[in-house]
Amino acid sequence: MHGAQGNRERPAAEVILLGTGAALPTAERDNTALVVVGPETVLLVDCPGAAYAKLLRAGVDPQRLTHVLLTHVHTDHSAGLPGLLQSLWLGGRTAPLPILGLPDVQALVDGALATFRPFGDRSPFALPRQVLPLVASTAPVLETADFRVWTTPGDHSVPSVAVRVEAKAGGAVVYSSDTRPCATVRELARGATLLVHEATFLGHDAELAARHAHSTGAQAARLAQEAGVRRLALVHFTPRAAGELARLREEAAAEFGGEVIAPSDLARFTV
């Protein structure tokens, strides 16, 4: 379905985690989102609040955004889009900004634009839409000068996609978005340089994780081990007590032979 090609003449891609927390943020961890930055392509994956400011904090010029992909409709993954669009307009954007998402995501975007009217009566730049498939994509859903992008459905309480971004320089990052551990995400992650997988719950809350269609850190790590990924970054986790973050990482490290990271917001990786 996918396979990175080793063209080392191109710079590698950089992945920046704009947030690493679950739906309930803290002062240190905001809702999970990431941006993949190449020489010509800047792909924002999910858009919670204050995305424009977070990009600035990450050292990424928001006007460089070339695509936005929303994995599903839940507020902590999508509610920042109207504000981002207004900020881009006020910052002088005129270039089109394609928005990729499942059918219900596109319906949500329609509603948000109608309700919030981020441009007022103006149309400062186009918002081309690309509807993502409800099944695993055998061909890339997006190909640019820098990246090839595939999606596959996860197993969440609403339709959601996991995303694989392969740099044409070689290397791949896979982002699970919100999901129970599932075979489709495991196959998408196979051989990836970096797997960014949700880990909303600790092991003792595995039943709660299953009920709410989320994963534990240990479950994410078992999937990473089975997929043969090199590094695992655990995200979509909100520590509630001292030591919980260390415990999350320890539970995952017991299941995965590679490097396990419980990153902070604005952590950066090269793939």
HUSULBEL-V338941 format. One record per backbone hydrogen bond with DSSP energy under -0.5 kcal/mol. NH is the residue of the N-H (numbers start at 1). CO is the residue of the C=O. Records with the same first field share a line. If there is no record, write none. Layout:
NH->CO / CO
This chain:
7->5 / 168
8->6
10->7
14->37
15->269
16->35
17->267
18->16 / 33
19->33
20->30
21->30
25->23
26->29
32->21
33->19
34->45
35->16
36->43
37->14 / 35
38->36 / 41
43->36
44->42 / 67
45->34 / 43
46->44 / 69
47->77
51->48
54->50
55->51
56->52
57->53
58->54
59->56
60->55
61->59
62->60
64->61
65->62
66->42
67->42
68->98
69->44
70->100
71->69
77->74
78->74 / 75
79->75
80->47
81->78
84->80
85->81
86->82
87->83
88->84
89->85
90->86
91->87
92->89
93->88
97->126
98->66
99->128
100->68
101->130
106->102
107->103
108->104
109->105
110->106
111->107
112->108
113->109
114->110
115->111
116->112
117->112 / 113
120->117
122->119
130->99
132->101 / 130
137->151
138->136
141->149
142->149
144->147
148->166
149->142
150->164
152->162
154->160
161->71
162->152
163->175
164->150
165->173
166->148 / 164
167->165 / 171
168->146
170->167
173->165
174->194
175->163
176->174 / 196
180->155
186->182
187->183
188->184
189->185
190->186 / 187
191->227
192->189
193->172
194->172
195->231
196->174 / 194
197->195 / 233
198->177
199->235
200->215
201->215
205->202
206->203
209->205
210->206
211->207
212->208
213->210
214->209
217->201
220->216
221->217
222->218
223->219
224->220
225->221
226->222
227->223
228->224 / 225
229->224
230->192
231->193
232->259
233->195
234->232 / 261
235->197 / 233
236->20
237->20
239->237
244->241
247->243
248->244
249->245
250->246
251->247
252->248
253->249
254->250
255->252
256->252
259->230
261->232
263->261
266->17
267->264
269->15
271->13
